[in-house]
Amino acid sequence: MKKLEKMAADTGKRVVINWFYEEDDEDIFFAGNDYKALISKVEFNLIETV
């Protein structure tokens, strides 16, 4: 994740992470939230799938 932040900072380009999780998979959802909290210069989207 930090490499993606560095890449965004070094290149000035937008970096987006789309984190997909199934609606009933709380572990993956919470893991995504944990990763999202660790980075600030990268857009991080949590996307629920059914």
Rosetta blueprint (number, residue, H / E / L):
1 M L
2 K H
3 K H
4 L H
5 E H
6 K H
7 M H
8 A H
9 A H
10 D H
11 T H
12 G L
13 K L
14 R L
15 V L
16 V E
17 I E
18 N E
19 W E
20 F E
21 Y E
22 E E
23 E L
24 D L
25 D L
26 E H
27 D H
28 I H
29 F H
30 F H
31 A H
32 G H
33 N H
34 D H
35 Y H
36 K H
37 A H
38 L H
39 I L
40 S L
41 K L
42 V L
43 E E
44 F E
45 N E
46 L E
47 I E
48 E E
49 T E
50 V L
